[in-house]
Amino acid sequence: MLNLQSKFGQKLLVIGNWIAAVVTINLVWFIITLPALIMLVLALSLPVNVVYGATIMIIWVMLAAFTVPATTAAYQAVSAWQRTDSGSFIKVTWLNYLKALTDWQSNVLTALVMCCWLTVFRISTANVAMHVAVLVIGLVLLALWNGNNYSKVADQSFLELVVAHPFKLLLSAIAMIGLFAINFELRLIFFILLFSMSLSALITYRLFNSRVEIDKEKQIG
């Protein structure tokens, strides 16, 4: 039998708890945002016409109601996990989602920017230079979104965070794109179900908090 008190057993326990936390937080995020993801897939298959316009309006509402607050909740849950190393992450993520819903002005604005970018992205496919420019703008917008989500976790001014750490935010955006791209490029679709969002939030958190700082917070807590 495996002895969990041994060094090997303790390492397995830590790894198991780490995987459980990442998967649990991501699953809650995925379930909440699934309706918006389905509509996004549908929109990408449509030509840019009246039907697309109606679909993108529905997506705007869904992003504001599901994806944006659920992503904020994932960041909050990852922060709670890193600071306490314990807890019911299903409950923590869900409660933070309900809390994030109350910030509806920010959710609606963020969702609007996403829909506008997606539409311009679709329209610009025929022009290579414009398409590349839109991709670069998307990377910057994603970095800013990550910064906004982290600033809420760290209780820090968003503008101060962006000015002080632009490269860290760009790294977090690149990491997020990579984690979501894995689902399609390597056909590892289960990644978006189990890891993509929670790992993205974790990478952003770790970029701004060293292991020593995290351990100190746990001791204080």
N, C-alpha and C positions, 0 to 999 in steps of 0.2 A: 504493500500500500504506500501511496505517496505521503510523505511526512511534510506537512505544510509549515512545520516549525523549523525545518532545515533551511539553509541558505537557498538551495535550489527551489524548495517549496515556496519560500517567501517571494522569490523572483517571479515564479509562475503566478502567484496570487496577485502581485502588483501588475503584471502584464494582463491578467484576466480582468482585473478591475478597470484598467486603462481602456481595454477594448470595449468593455461593457458600457463605460461612460460615453465614449465616442459614438458607439452604435445607438445607444438609447437617445442621446440628444439629437442625433441625425434623423432617427426614425420619426421622432415627434415633428421635427422640422419638415420632413418629407411628406408626412400624412397631411399636415396643415396646408402645405403649398402645392399638393398634387393637382387640385383643380386648375390652378394657374399654369402649371407645367403642361397639362394636357391641352389647354387652350393655346399656349405658346407654340406647341408642336403643330397644331392645326393652322395657326396664323402663318407659320413658316412655309406651309405647303400651299398657301393661297397666293394668287397673283394680287398685286397692289391695285385693288378696285373698290367698289362700294361695299362688297361683302367683307373685304379685308378691313375697311374702315370701321364697320360695325363690330367686327371681331376684336379689333384692337381696343375699342371702347370698353368691351366686356373685360378684356385682359387688364385694362387700366384699373377697373374696379377690383378685380381679383388680386392683382398685385398689391393694391393698397390694403385690401382686407386680409390677405393671406401671406404672400411672400415677404413683403417688407417687414411687417411686425414679427413674423416667424423667424426671420434672419436676426433681427434685434434680440429676440428671445434666445436664439442659439448662442449669441455672443455672451449674453448675461449668464446662461447656464454654464458655459465653458469657464467663465470667470469664477462662478461659485465653486465649480469643481476644482479649479486650480488653487483656490484659496483655502478650501476646506478638505478636499480630497475625499469627500463623502457626501451622501445625500440621495434623495429620491429624484433623479434627474428628469424623469417623466413629469413629475409634479412641478419641479422647478422650471422646466422649459415651458410647460403649459401656462403656469401662473404668470411668467414673464411675457408670454404671448398676449394674454389678456390685458396685462398692464400696457404693453406696447400699442395695443389697439386704440387706447385713449389718446395717443399722440397722432390723431387722424390727419391733422394739417400736414405734418411732415411726411406721413405715409402717402398721402395723396400726391404731394409734390414730387416725392421720389419716384413713385409709380409713373407719373406723367413724364418725367425725364426719361425713364426706361422705355416707355412706349414711343416717345419721339425719336430716341436714338435707334430703336429697332426699325422704325419706319424709314428713317434716313439711310440706315444700313441696307435695307432691302432695295431702296431706290438707287443707291450709289453703285450697285454691283456692275453696271455697264462701264463705269469710269474707274479705272484702276487707281489713279492718283487720289481721287475723292474717296474711294473705298478704303484705301490705306489710312487717309486722314481720319475717316470716321472710326476706324479700328483704334487708332491712337487716342482719339477723344474718348472712346469707350473704356480704354485702359485707365485713363485719368479719372473718369467718372467713377469707375469701380474702386479705384484707390481712395477717392473722396468718400464713397459710401462706406468702405471699410473703416476709414478714419472716423466717420460720424458714429458708426456702431461702437467702435472701441472707445471713443470719447465719452459715451454714455456709461460704459463699464467703468472707466477710470475716473469718472466725474471730473473731466478735464475740458477746457475750452477747445472746441473743434478747430477754430482758427489757429490757436496756439499750437495744437498738435500738428496741423498741416504744415505750418511754417517751420516748426522745429524738426519734423521727421518726414519730409517728402519721399525720400528714398525707401524708407521702411514701408511706407504705405504703398509705393509702387511694387515693392517686393511681395507684399501681401496680396496685391491684385494679381500679379503674375502667378503666384502660388495657387490662388483660387481658380484662375483660368485653367491652369494645368490639371488641377484635381477634377474639374468638371469635364475637361477635354478628354480625359482618360476614358470616360463613359462611352465616348463615340469612336475615338481613334483606335483604342485597343478592344472595343466592344465589351468593356467591363461595366455593363449597365448597373450591376448591383452596387457599384461604388456610390452612385447618387442616392441610393437607398440607405446605405450603411455608413458612409464616411465623408462624402464630398464637402458638405456644408460645415459639419462639426470640426473636421480637420482644418478647413480654411480658417475658421474662427480661432482654433487652437494655435495655428501658425501665427496669425496676427497677434494674439495675446503674448506668445513667446517672443516675438520680435521686440516687444516693448517691455518685457519682464524677464529678467534672467532667472535661472534656477535658484540662485541664492536669495533673490528678492521674493520669489514665490514661497520658499521654505520659511523665510522670516514672517511672511503674512500668515502662514499656517500656524506658526508658533504663537503669534499674537492672538490669532483667532481661537 
